[in-house]
Amino acid sequence: MNFNVYKNGKQLKNEELSFNNQNIIFIFHGLFGRAKNWHSIALRISSTVKGFLIVFDLRNHGENEPSTEISYSIMVDDVHEFIKRKKINKFSIIGHSMGGKLGMLFTLLYPQFVKQLFVIDIAPVDYPREEIEIVDHLLKINVKSCKSRNEVDSKLSNYLNDKELRSFLLQNLNFNNGIYAWSLNLNTIKTGMKDLRGFPIDIISNASQIDTLCIFGENSPYINEKYKHKFKTLFANLQFFKIEGAGHWLHVEKPKEFIDIVSKKLI
C-alpha cells in the first residue's frame, strides 16, 4: 500500500524510516478518498502528539496499483501484511467512513495489535445502497476526452449538484502526458459496492475490549440511536463524541474540533 508519513508537524520521506519501538498512528481514508486528502490534518495532529502518523492509500485508491478485488477482509489482509513487513507490533487507528469500517474489522480480528481505535462517522452496520451510486456517475464520464478539470467538473455537475462533493471527487483526477484519468479503480469499486456498504459481521467471533471512540457529525445520517446500539454490541469500551454543526466529512468541516478531540484522547 502507498503511504505518507508525518512526525513533529512535517511529512517525512518513507524510504528512510524505521518504525521499531515507536508510537504509531494509522489513518485510513473513506471511499473515494486518498492519503493526500489528510495532509493538512496529519500535519496538525503530528505536531501535537508523539510518534509517527502513517496515512494510507487504501486498495484501489490513490497511488496504489489497481487490483481486481476490494473488500474489507482483503483490506484487513493488506494492513496485516504491512505491519508484518514493517515489524510494527502496536498502533492506534483513525478511520473515516470506509476507513472506519476497515479499522473496526481489523480491531475485531487482530486486537493484539491495536492500542486505540477512532471511528469517524460510521457504524459497523449494513447501509442501504443507492439506486445509482457515485461510482456509476464517475464511470459515465470519459475523462480522457476532457481538456480541463473544469470540463470534467461541468460534466459531473449533470449528475451531482453538490459542488463540495464534486471538488472532493475531483481530487482523484490525475493529469499525465496530456490526458486525464481517475486514480480510482472505478470498475473494481463498482463491483465491490455491496461489500463496502455492508459490514462482515459473520466473520467476527468476539466483541472488542479495545478503547474505542466514535466521533460523529450532528447532521450526519451515518450515526443514529439504532446504529449506536449495534456499535455497543461489538465494542465494549466505547465512547461517542458529537461535533455540532458537522456532517459526514466532519474533519473537513470542523477540523479544529476534530483535531482537539483526537489530540486530547490519543493515549
For each residue, the residues with C-beta under 8 A, 3 or more apart:
1: 56 57 58 59 64 78 79 82
2: 35 56 57 62 63 64
3: 14 35 54 55 56 57 82
4: 11 14 35 36 39 42 54 55
5: 11 12 14 17 52 53 54 55
6: 9 10 11 12 42 43 45 46 52 53 55
7: 10 12 46 51 52 53
8: 46 47
9: 6 43 44 46 47
10: 6 7 43 46
11: 4 5 6 39 42 43
12: 5 6 7 16 17 52
13: 16 17
14: 3 4 5 17
15:
16: 12 13
17: 5 12 13 14 52
18: 22
19: 22 24 52 54 86 87 88
20: 87
21:
22: 18 19 51 52
23: 49 50 51 52
24: 19 51 52 54 88 90 91 92
25: 45 49 51 52 53 54 91 92 93 94 266
26: 54 55 56 79 91 92 93 94 95 103
27: 35 38 42 53 54 55 56 93 94 95 99
28: 56 58 93 94 95 96 98 99 100 102 103
29: 33 34 35 37 38 55 56 57 58 61 62 96 97 98 99
30: 33 96 97 98 99 100 122
31: 97 98 189 196
32: 61 134 135 168 169 172 184
33: 29 30 37 38 61 96 97 98 99 168
34: 29 37 57 61 62 63 171 172 183
35: 2 3 4 27 29 38 39 55 56 57 62 63
36: 4 39 62 171
37: 29 33 34 168 171
38: 27 29 33 35 41 42 55 251
39: 4 11 35 36 42 43 55
40: 43 44 255
41: 38 44 45 251 255 258 259
42: 4 6 11 27 38 39 45 46 53 55
43: 6 9 10 11 39 40 46 47
44: 9 40 41 47 48 255 259
45: 6 25 41 42 48 49 53 259 262 263
46: 6 7 8 9 10 42 43 49 52 53
47: 8 9 43 44
48: 44 45 259 263
49: 23 25 45 46 53 263 266
50: 23
51: 7 22 23 24 25
52: 5 6 7 12 17 19 22 23 24 25 46
53: 5 6 7 25 27 42 45 46 49
54: 3 4 5 19 24 25 26 27 91
55: 3 4 5 6 26 27 29 35 38 39 42
56: 1 2 3 26 27 28 29 35 79 82
57: 1 2 3 29 34 35 61 62 63 64
58: 1 28 29 61 62 64 75 78 98 99 102
59: 1 64 67 69 70 74 75 78
60: 64 66 67 70 184 185 188 189
61: 29 32 33 34 57 58 64 172 183 184 185
62: 2 29 34 35 36 57 58 183
63: 2 34 35 57 183
64: 1 2 57 58 59 60 61 67
65:
66: 60 185 188
67: 59 60 64 70 185 188
68: 188
69: 59 74 188 192
70: 59 60 67 74 75 185 188 189 191 192 195 196
71: 74 75 192 195 196 200
72: 75 76 101 102 105 195 196 199 200
73: 76 77 105 200 203
74: 59 69 70 71 77 78
75: 58 59 70 71 72 78 79 102
76: 72 73 79 80 102 105 106 109 110
77: 73 74 80 81
78: 1 58 59 74 75 81 82
79: 1 26 56 75 76 82 83 102 106
80: 76 77 83 84 106 110
81: 77 78 84 85
82: 1 3 56 78 79 85 86 88
83: 79 80 86 87 88 89 91 113
84: 80 81 87
85: 81 82
86: 19 82 83
87: 19 20 83 84
88: 19 24 82 83 91 113
89: 83 113
90: 24 113 114 115
91: 24 25 26 54 83 88 113 114 115
92: 24 25 26 114 115 116 117 118 266 267
93: 25 26 27 28 103 106 107 114 116 117 118
94: 25 26 27 28 99 103 118 120 262
95: 26 27 28 98 99 100 101 102 103 104 117 118 119 120 122
96: 28 29 30 33 99 100 120 121 122 251
97: 29 30 31 33 100 101 120 121 122 222 248
98: 28 29 30 31 33 58 95 101 102 122 196
99: 27 28 29 30 33 58 94 95 96 102 103 120
100: 28 30 95 96 97 103 104 119 120 121 122
101: 72 95 97 98 104 105 122 124 196 199
102: 28 58 72 75 76 79 95 98 99 105 106
103: 26 28 93 94 95 99 100 106 107 117 118 119
104: 95 100 101 107 108 117 119 124 199 208 234 235
105: 72 73 76 101 102 108 109 124 199 200 204
106: 76 79 80 93 102 103 109 110 113 114
107: 93 103 104 110 111 114 117 208 210 212
108: 104 105 111 204 206 207 208 234
109: 76 105 106 203 204
110: 76 80 106 107 113 114
111: 107 108 114 208 209 210
112:
113: 83 88 89 90 91 106 110
114: 90 91 92 93 106 107 110 111 117 210
115: 90 91 92 210 211 267
116: 92 93 210 211 212 213 265 266 267
117: 92 93 95 103 104 107 114 208 210 211 212 213 235
118: 92 93 94 95 103 212 213 214 215 262 265
119: 95 100 103 104 122 123 212 213 214 215
120: 94 95 96 97 99 100 214 215 216 250 251 258
121: 96 97 100 215 216 217 220 222 223 248 250
122: 30 95 96 97 98 100 101 119 222 223
123: 119 214 222 223 227 228 230 231
124: 101 104 105 199 201 230 231 234 235
125: 199 227 230
126: 197 198 199
127: 197 198 222
128: 197
129: 133 193 194 197
130: 133 134
131:
132: 136 137
133: 129 130 136 137 190 193
134: 32 130 137 138 160 165 169
135: 32 138 139 186 189 190 193
136: 132 133 139 140 190
137: 132 133 134 140 141 156 159 160
138: 134 135 141 156 169 182 184 186
139: 135 136 186 187 190
140: 136 137 159
141: 137 138 146 152 155 156
142: 145 146
143: 146 152 173 180 181 182
144: 179 180 181
145: 142
146: 141 142 143 149 151 152 155 180
147: 151
148: 151 152
149: 146 152 153 170 173 175 180
150: 153 154
151: 146 147 148 154 155
152: 141 143 146 148 149 155 156 170 173 180
153: 149 150 156 157 166 167 170
154: 150 151 157 158
155: 141 146 151 152 158
156: 137 138 141 152 153 159 160 166 169 170
157: 153 154 160 161 163 166
158: 154 155
159: 137 140 156
160: 134 137 156 157 165 166 169
161: 157
162: 165 166
163: 157 166 167
164: 167 168
165: 134 160 162 168 169
166: 153 156 157 160 162 163 169 170
167: 153 163 164 170 171
168: 32 33 37 164 165 171 249
169: 32 134 138 156 160 165 166 172
170: 149 152 153 156 166 167 173
171: 34 36 37 167 168
172: 32 34 61 169 182 183 184
173: 143 149 152 170 180 181 182 183
174: 180 181 182 183
175: 149 178 179 180
176: 179 181
177:
178: 175
179: 144 175 176
180: 143 144 146 149 152 173 174 175
181: 143 144 173 174 176
182: 138 143 172 173 174 186
183: 34 61 62 63 172 173 174
184: 32 60 61 138 172 189
185: 60 61 66 67 70 188 189
186: 135 138 139 182 189 190
187: 139 190 191
188: 60 66 67 68 69 70 185 191 192
189: 31 60 70 135 184 185 186 192 193 196
190: 133 135 136 139 186 187 193
191: 70 187 188
192: 69 70 71 188 189 195 196
193: 129 133 135 189 190 196 197
194: 129 197 198
195: 70 71 72 192 198 200
196: 31 70 71 72 98 101 189 192 193
197: 126 127 128 129 193 194
198: 126 127 194 195
199: 72 101 104 105 124 125 126
200: 71 72 73 105 195 203 204
201: 124 204
202:
203: 73 109 200
204: 105 108 109 200 201 234
205:
206: 108
207: 108 233 234 235 236
208: 104 107 108 111 117 212 234 235 236 237
209: 111 236 237
210: 107 111 114 115 116 117 235 237
211: 115 116 117 237 267
212: 107 116 117 118 119 208 235 237 238 239
213: 116 117 118 119 238 239 240 241 261 265
214: 118 119 120 123 223 228 231 238 239 240 241
215: 118 119 120 121 241 243 250 258 261 262
216: 120 121 220 222 223 240 241 242 243 250
217: 121 220 223 242 243 246 247 248 249 250 253 254
218: 242 243 244 245 246
219: 245 246 247
220: 121 216 217 223 246 247 248 250
221: 224 248
222: 97 121 122 123 127 216 227 248
223: 121 122 123 214 216 217 220 227 228 240
224: 221 227 228
225: 228 229
226: 229 230
227: 123 125 222 223 224 230 231
228: 123 214 223 224 225 231 232 240
229: 225 226 232 233
230: 123 124 125 226 227 233 234
231: 123 124 214 227 228 234 235 238
232: 228 229 235 236 238
233: 207 229 230
234: 104 108 124 204 207 208 230 231
235: 104 117 124 207 208 210 212 231 232 238
236: 207 208 209 232
237: 208 209 210 211 212
238: 212 213 214 231 232 235
239: 212 213 214
240: 213 214 216 223 228
241: 213 214 215 216 261
242: 216 217 218
243: 215 216 217 218 246 250 254 257 258 261
244: 218 257
245: 218 219 253 254
246: 217 218 219 220 243 249 250 253 254 257
247: 217 219 220 250 253
248: 97 121 217 220 221 222
249: 168 217 246 252 253
250: 120 121 215 216 217 220 243 246 247 253 254 257 258
251: 38 41 96 120 254 255 258 259
252: 249 255
253: 217 245 246 247 249 250
254: 217 243 245 246 250 251 257 258
255: 40 41 44 251 252 258 259
256: 259 260
257: 243 244 246 250 254 260 261
258: 41 120 215 243 250 251 254 255 261 262
259: 41 44 45 48 251 255 256 262 263
260: 256 257 263 264
261: 213 215 241 243 257 258 264 265
262: 45 94 118 215 258 259 265 266
263: 45 48 49 259 260 266
264: 260 261
265: 116 118 213 261 262
266: 25 49 92 116 262 263
267: 92 115 116 211
